[in-house]
Amino acid sequence: MATLAELTSVLRSKNAGALLCTLDLMFEEETSYKHVRDSGVITPSHIAALYGVSDNEVSIIPYDVAYAIKITIPRLHKSGDPDDSDIYGAQQHAPLLNIEIPD
């Protein structure tokens, strides 16, 4: 099994406004992209469990033309809130790094 960190060429997070965070999974080639997309591992319930949100708050959008998957989740604290530890949302992709994708 390979991890998302091994299969993606870019795995990042960023703000999508003050209330949402976007997780981007980008792939060098179509084979790896389709392997991850079709694996059944990247699901709203799996992502929701990793980030402590409900399934219906997770949006997963595959972009076949760009070999990319965009995941949007709500931020637990709005950007700039005193309880916010990552104002830019740039460190939120870490829980995705070790997700294993079956061969």
VMD Tcl script that builds the backbone (N, CA, C; Angstrom):
set m [mol new atoms 309]
animate dup $m
set s [atomselect $m all]
$s set {name element resname resid chain x y z} {
  {N N MET 1 A 0.839 -1.186 0.000}
  {CA C MET 1 A 0.000 0.000 0.000}
  {C C MET 1 A 0.881 1.246 0.000}
  {N N ALA 2 A 0.434 2.242 -0.715}
  {CA C ALA 2 A 1.136 3.522 -0.748}
  {C C ALA 2 A 0.284 4.559 -0.018}
  {N N THR 3 A 0.944 5.566 0.518}
  {CA C THR 3 A 0.238 6.646 1.205}
  {C C THR 3 A -0.064 7.780 0.223}
  {N N LEU 4 A -0.977 8.645 0.615}
  {CA C LEU 4 A -1.260 9.818 -0.220}
  {C C LEU 4 A -0.016 10.673 -0.397}
  {N N ALA 5 A 0.808 10.770 0.631}
  {CA C ALA 5 A 2.042 11.555 0.519}
  {C C ALA 5 A 2.939 11.006 -0.585}
  {N N GLU 6 A 2.928 9.689 -0.776}
  {CA C GLU 6 A 3.752 9.061 -1.806}
  {C C GLU 6 A 3.121 9.167 -3.197}
  {N N LEU 7 A 1.816 9.188 -3.273}
  {CA C LEU 7 A 1.125 9.160 -4.560}
  {C C LEU 7 A 0.871 10.536 -5.166}
  {N N THR 8 A 0.792 11.563 -4.340}
  {CA C THR 8 A 0.504 12.911 -4.845}
  {C C THR 8 A 1.791 13.667 -5.144}
  {N N SER 9 A 1.706 14.593 -6.084}
  {CA C SER 9 A 2.840 15.489 -6.318}
  {C C SER 9 A 2.686 16.752 -5.484}
  {N N VAL 10 A 1.437 17.116 -5.178}
  {CA C VAL 10 A 1.135 18.244 -4.295}
  {C C VAL 10 A 0.003 17.820 -3.372}
  {N N LEU 11 A 0.205 18.015 -2.098}
  {CA C LEU 11 A -0.831 17.753 -1.090}
  {C C LEU 11 A -0.786 18.954 -0.160}
  {N N ARG 12 A -1.802 19.813 -0.251}
  {CA C ARG 12 A -1.761 21.075 0.489}
  {C C ARG 12 A -3.140 21.452 1.000}
  {N N SER 13 A -3.139 22.440 1.874}
  {CA C SER 13 A -4.394 23.001 2.374}
  {C C SER 13 A -4.289 24.516 2.340}
  {N N LYS 14 A -5.467 25.141 2.315}
  {CA C LYS 14 A -5.515 26.608 2.313}
  {C C LYS 14 A -6.925 27.046 2.662}
  {N N ASN 15 A -7.042 28.278 3.067}
  {CA C ASN 15 A -8.361 28.834 3.350}
  {C C ASN 15 A -9.201 28.894 2.079}
  {N N ALA 16 A -10.483 28.685 2.269}
  {CA C ALA 16 A -11.461 28.911 1.206}
  {C C ALA 16 A -12.476 29.874 1.812}
  {N N GLY 17 A -12.002 31.048 2.132}
  {CA C GLY 17 A -12.784 32.009 2.895}
  {C C GLY 17 A -12.471 31.832 4.372}
  {N N ALA 18 A -13.118 32.588 5.214}
  {CA C ALA 18 A -12.830 32.553 6.654}
  {C C ALA 18 A -13.414 31.334 7.355}
  {N N LEU 19 A -14.382 30.658 6.727}
  {CA C LEU 19 A -15.095 29.570 7.394}
  {C C LEU 19 A -14.812 28.179 6.834}
  {N N LEU 20 A -14.134 28.109 5.689}
  {CA C LEU 20 A -13.879 26.824 5.046}
  {C C LEU 20 A -12.397 26.629 4.780}
  {N N CYS 21 A -12.007 25.379 4.643}
  {CA C CYS 21 A -10.637 25.021 4.298}
  {C C CYS 21 A -10.696 24.071 3.112}
  {N N THR 22 A -9.793 24.258 2.159}
  {CA C THR 22 A -9.697 23.394 0.994}
  {C C THR 22 A -8.437 22.545 1.111}
  {N N LEU 23 A -8.599 21.263 0.829}
  {CA C LEU 23 A -7.494 20.320 0.798}
  {C C LEU 23 A -7.312 19.911 -0.658}
  {N N ASP 24 A -6.131 20.117 -1.214}
  {CA C ASP 24 A -5.874 19.813 -2.621}
  {C C ASP 24 A -4.956 18.609 -2.741}
  {N N LEU 25 A -5.381 17.627 -3.513}
  {CA C LEU 25 A -4.575 16.464 -3.843}
  {C C LEU 25 A -4.313 16.546 -5.336}
  {N N MET 26 A -3.047 16.703 -5.731}
  {CA C MET 26 A -2.694 16.830 -7.139}
  {C C MET 26 A -1.709 15.728 -7.507}
  {N N PHE 27 A -1.874 15.216 -8.717}
  {CA C PHE 27 A -1.109 14.065 -9.161}
  {C C PHE 27 A -0.343 14.390 -10.437}
  {N N GLU 28 A 0.826 13.767 -10.593}
  {CA C GLU 28 A 1.652 13.971 -11.785}
  {C C GLU 28 A 1.018 13.340 -13.021}
  {N N GLU 29 A 0.443 12.134 -12.818}
  {CA C GLU 29 A -0.095 11.438 -13.982}
  {C C GLU 29 A -1.455 10.816 -13.691}
  {N N GLU 30 A -2.108 10.484 -14.770}
  {CA C GLU 30 A -3.477 9.988 -14.730}
  {C C GLU 30 A -3.614 8.677 -13.951}
  {N N THR 31 A -2.634 7.800 -14.059}
  {CA C THR 31 A -2.730 6.494 -13.408}
  {C C THR 31 A -2.868 6.623 -11.896}
  {N N SER 32 A -2.004 7.406 -11.268}
  {CA C SER 32 A -2.070 7.601 -9.808}
  {C C SER 32 A -3.355 8.310 -9.417}
  {N N TYR 33 A -3.722 9.318 -10.194}
  {CA C TYR 33 A -4.957 10.055 -9.918}
  {C C TYR 33 A -6.166 9.118 -9.917}
  {N N LYS 34 A -6.314 8.336 -10.971}
  {CA C LYS 34 A -7.464 7.435 -11.070}
  {C C LYS 34 A -7.416 6.347 -10.003}
  {N N HIS 35 A -6.222 5.890 -9.679}
  {CA C HIS 35 A -6.069 4.873 -8.633}
  {C C HIS 35 A -6.623 5.391 -7.302}
  {N N VAL 36 A -6.258 6.614 -6.927}
  {CA C VAL 36 A -6.742 7.203 -5.672}
  {C C VAL 36 A -8.228 7.535 -5.785}
  {N N ARG 37 A -8.616 8.169 -6.867}
  {CA C ARG 37 A -10.020 8.556 -7.065}
  {C C ARG 37 A -10.959 7.357 -6.969}
  {N N ASP 38 A -10.556 6.240 -7.539}
  {CA C ASP 38 A -11.420 5.065 -7.610}
  {C C ASP 38 A -11.209 4.077 -6.469}
  {N N SER 39 A -10.329 4.392 -5.534}
  {CA C SER 39 A -9.977 3.456 -4.457}
  {C C SER 39 A -11.093 3.247 -3.441}
  {N N GLY 40 A -11.998 4.220 -3.327}
  {CA C GLY 40 A -13.047 4.134 -2.314}
  {C C GLY 40 A -12.574 4.557 -0.933}
  {N N VAL 41 A -11.357 5.061 -0.852}
  {CA C VAL 41 A -10.797 5.480 0.437}
  {C C VAL 41 A -11.116 6.945 0.743}
  {N N ILE 42 A -11.087 7.792 -0.261}
  {CA C ILE 42 A -11.334 9.222 -0.066}
  {C C ILE 42 A -12.847 9.438 -0.116}
  {N N THR 43 A -13.473 9.322 1.042}
  {CA C THR 43 A -14.926 9.448 1.151}
  {C C THR 43 A -15.275 10.521 2.170}
  {N N PRO 44 A -16.471 11.081 2.091}
  {CA C PRO 44 A -16.872 12.068 3.103}
  {C C PRO 44 A -16.776 11.523 4.526}
  {N N SER 45 A -17.151 10.266 4.736}
  {CA C SER 45 A -17.107 9.732 6.104}
  {C C SER 45 A -15.678 9.586 6.613}
  {N N HIS 46 A -14.753 9.190 5.744}
  {CA C HIS 46 A -13.348 9.069 6.163}
  {C C HIS 46 A -12.756 10.443 6.486}
  {N N ILE 47 A -12.989 11.400 5.610}
  {CA C ILE 47 A -12.470 12.756 5.827}
  {C C ILE 47 A -13.119 13.376 7.066}
  {N N ALA 48 A -14.422 13.197 7.216}
  {CA C ALA 48 A -15.136 13.742 8.377}
  {C C ALA 48 A -14.552 13.203 9.677}
  {N N ALA 49 A -14.246 11.920 9.708}
  {CA C ALA 49 A -13.669 11.321 10.913}
  {C C ALA 49 A -12.291 11.905 11.222}
  {N N LEU 50 A -11.497 12.156 10.197}
  {CA C LEU 50 A -10.165 12.731 10.404}
  {C C LEU 50 A -10.211 14.157 10.950}
  {N N TYR 51 A -11.227 14.916 10.521}
  {CA C TYR 51 A -11.274 16.333 10.857}
  {C C TYR 51 A -12.336 16.700 11.894}
  {N N GLY 52 A -13.057 15.728 12.407}
  {CA C GLY 52 A -14.033 15.998 13.453}
  {C C GLY 52 A -15.223 16.821 13.004}
  {N N VAL 53 A -15.661 16.582 11.764}
  {CA C VAL 53 A -16.844 17.257 11.236}
  {C C VAL 53 A -17.834 16.174 10.799}
  {N N SER 54 A -19.022 16.577 10.398}
  {CA C SER 54 A -19.999 15.582 9.948}
  {C C SER 54 A -19.827 15.301 8.455}
  {N N ASP 55 A -20.264 14.129 8.045}
  {CA C ASP 55 A -20.133 13.701 6.643}
  {C C ASP 55 A -20.721 14.722 5.667}
  {N N ASN 56 A -21.871 15.278 6.029}
  {CA C ASN 56 A -22.545 16.190 5.103}
  {C C ASN 56 A -21.859 17.551 4.989}
  {N N GLU 57 A -20.822 17.790 5.785}
  {CA C GLU 57 A -20.057 19.043 5.686}
  {C C GLU 57 A -18.829 18.893 4.791}
  {N N VAL 58 A -18.588 17.693 4.295}
  {CA C VAL 58 A -17.410 17.406 3.472}
  {C C VAL 58 A -17.814 17.365 2.006}
  {N N SER 59 A -17.102 18.130 1.195}
  {CA C SER 59 A -17.331 18.126 -0.250}
  {C C SER 59 A -16.070 17.597 -0.930}
  {N N ILE 60 A -16.231 16.577 -1.764}
  {CA C ILE 60 A -15.104 16.000 -2.495}
  {C C ILE 60 A -15.391 16.143 -3.981}
  {N N ILE 61 A -14.496 16.855 -4.674}
  {CA C ILE 61 A -14.706 17.139 -6.090}
  {C C ILE 61 A -13.484 16.674 -6.889}
  {N N PRO 62 A -13.636 15.611 -7.680}
  {CA C PRO 62 A -12.532 15.200 -8.555}
  {C C PRO 62 A -12.496 16.070 -9.817}
  {N N TYR 63 A -11.298 16.459 -10.225}
  {CA C TYR 63 A -11.100 17.226 -11.460}
  {C C TYR 63 A -10.271 16.366 -12.406}
  {N N ASP 64 A -10.948 15.601 -13.238}
  {CA C ASP 64 A -10.265 14.656 -14.119}
  {C C ASP 64 A -9.253 15.329 -15.040}
  {N N VAL 65 A -9.597 16.479 -15.589}
  {CA C VAL 65 A -8.720 17.156 -16.546}
  {C C VAL 65 A -7.397 17.570 -15.907}
  {N N ALA 66 A -7.431 17.926 -14.625}
  {CA C ALA 66 A -6.227 18.406 -13.933}
  {C C ALA 66 A -5.554 17.330 -13.086}
  {N N TYR 67 A -6.096 16.110 -13.059}
  {CA C TYR 67 A -5.595 15.038 -12.185}
  {C C TYR 67 A -5.520 15.531 -10.750}
  {N N ALA 68 A -6.624 16.054 -10.258}
  {CA C ALA 68 A -6.659 16.634 -8.914}
  {C C ALA 68 A -7.982 16.312 -8.221}
  {N N ILE 69 A -7.925 16.300 -6.905}
  {CA C ILE 69 A -9.117 16.124 -6.080}
  {C C ILE 69 A -9.142 17.277 -5.084}
  {N N LYS 70 A -10.254 17.968 -5.027}
  {CA C LYS 70 A -10.440 19.080 -4.097}
  {C C LYS 70 A -11.421 18.639 -3.023}
  {N N ILE 71 A -11.015 18.821 -1.781}
  {CA C ILE 71 A -11.867 18.491 -0.639}
  {C C ILE 71 A -12.092 19.781 0.138}
  {N N THR 72 A -13.339 20.089 0.442}
  {CA C THR 72 A -13.643 21.277 1.231}
  {C C THR 72 A -14.308 20.850 2.523}
  {N N ILE 73 A -13.797 21.400 3.630}
  {CA C ILE 73 A -14.333 21.118 4.963}
  {C C ILE 73 A -14.510 22.430 5.716}
  {N N PRO 74 A -15.386 22.455 6.698}
  {CA C PRO 74 A -15.507 23.671 7.510}
  {C C PRO 74 A -14.313 23.793 8.463}
  {N N ARG 75 A -13.904 25.002 8.691}
  {CA C ARG 75 A -12.857 25.245 9.699}
  {C C ARG 75 A -13.490 25.108 11.076}
  {N N LEU 76 A -12.765 24.553 12.026}
  {CA C LEU 76 A -13.294 24.421 13.387}
  {C C LEU 76 A -13.387 25.782 14.067}
  {N N HIS 77 A -12.479 26.691 13.703}
  {CA C HIS 77 A -12.508 28.082 14.183}
  {C C HIS 77 A -12.312 28.971 12.969}
  {N N LYS 78 A -13.100 30.023 12.870}
  {CA C LYS 78 A -12.943 30.883 11.695}
  {C C LYS 78 A -11.557 31.512 11.688}
  {N N SER 79 A -11.070 31.778 10.497}
  {CA C SER 79 A -9.735 32.340 10.334}
  {C C SER 79 A -9.608 33.654 11.091}
  {N N GLY 80 A -8.597 33.750 11.913}
  {CA C GLY 80 A -8.360 34.956 12.698}
  {C C GLY 80 A -8.987 34.949 14.072}
  {N N ASP 81 A -9.819 33.952 14.365}
  {CA C ASP 81 A -10.418 33.816 15.687}
  {C C ASP 81 A -9.302 33.597 16.714}
  {N N PRO 82 A -9.443 34.093 17.934}
  {CA C PRO 82 A -8.390 33.881 18.939}
  {C C PRO 82 A -8.048 32.401 19.173}
  {N N ASP 83 A -8.991 31.493 18.938}
  {CA C ASP 83 A -8.718 30.064 19.109}
  {C C ASP 83 A -8.123 29.412 17.860}
  {N N ASP 84 A -7.984 30.158 16.782}
  {CA C ASP 84 A -7.458 29.626 15.529}
  {C C ASP 84 A -5.940 29.505 15.607}
  {N N SER 85 A -5.433 28.309 15.359}
  {CA C SER 85 A -3.986 28.095 15.427}
  {C C SER 85 A -3.317 28.114 14.055}
  {N N ASP 86 A -4.092 28.289 12.983}
  {CA C ASP 86 A -3.551 28.269 11.626}
  {C C ASP 86 A -4.349 29.244 10.763}
  {N N ILE 87 A -4.025 30.508 10.869}
  {CA C ILE 87 A -4.829 31.570 10.250}
  {C C ILE 87 A -4.973 31.405 8.736}
  {N N TYR 88 A -3.976 30.825 8.060}
  {CA C TYR 88 A -4.037 30.662 6.610}
  {C C TYR 88 A -4.571 29.289 6.189}
  {N N GLY 89 A -4.769 28.394 7.138}
  {CA C GLY 89 A -5.225 27.047 6.808}
  {C C GLY 89 A -4.159 26.224 6.105}
  {N N ALA 90 A -2.921 26.633 6.210}
  {CA C ALA 90 A -1.835 26.008 5.454}
  {C C ALA 90 A -1.280 24.731 6.070}
  {N N GLN 91 A -1.692 24.392 7.277}
  {CA C GLN 91 A -1.171 23.190 7.940}
  {C C GLN 91 A -2.238 22.119 8.141}
  {N N GLN 92 A -3.372 22.283 7.504}
  {CA C GLN 92 A -4.499 21.389 7.757}
  {C C GLN 92 A -4.467 20.093 6.944}
  {N N HIS 93 A -3.541 19.957 6.032}
  {CA C HIS 93 A -3.471 18.756 5.203}
  {C C HIS 93 A -2.763 17.585 5.892}
  {N N ALA 94 A -2.121 17.815 7.009}
  {CA C ALA 94 A -1.319 16.778 7.678}
  {C C ALA 94 A -2.076 15.462 7.924}
  {N N PRO 95 A -3.346 15.468 8.346}
  {CA C PRO 95 A -4.032 14.184 8.561}
  {C C PRO 95 A -4.173 13.329 7.293}
  {N N LEU 96 A -4.021 13.936 6.122}
  {CA C LEU 96 A -4.148 13.183 4.873}
  {C C LEU 96 A -2.871 12.448 4.492}
  {N N LEU 97 A -1.742 12.894 4.993}
  {CA C LEU 97 A -0.444 12.391 4.539}
  {C C LEU 97 A -0.305 10.881 4.624}
  {N N ASN 98 A -0.761 10.295 5.698}
  {CA C ASN 98 A -0.543 8.859 5.909}
  {C C ASN 98 A -1.740 7.976 5.563}
  {N N ILE 99 A -2.733 8.529 4.884}
  {CA C ILE 99 A -3.843 7.703 4.418}
  {C C ILE 99 A -3.281 6.686 3.433}
  {N N GLU 100 A -3.575 5.413 3.683}
  {CA C GLU 100 A -3.081 4.356 2.807}
  {C C GLU 100 A -4.107 4.028 1.724}
  {N N ILE 101 A -3.616 3.923 0.520}
  {CA C ILE 101 A -4.439 3.571 -0.631}
  {C C ILE 101 A -4.054 2.150 -1.045}
  {N N PRO 102 A -5.007 1.215 -1.017}
  {CA C PRO 102 A -4.684 -0.167 -1.382}
  {C C PRO 102 A -4.219 -0.288 -2.835}
  {N N ASP 103 A -3.368 -1.267 -3.074}
  {CA C ASP 103 A -2.860 -1.509 -4.439}
  {C C ASP 103 A -3.925 -2.001 -5.370}
}
mol reanalyze $m
mol bondsrecalc $m
mol representation Tube
mol addrep $m
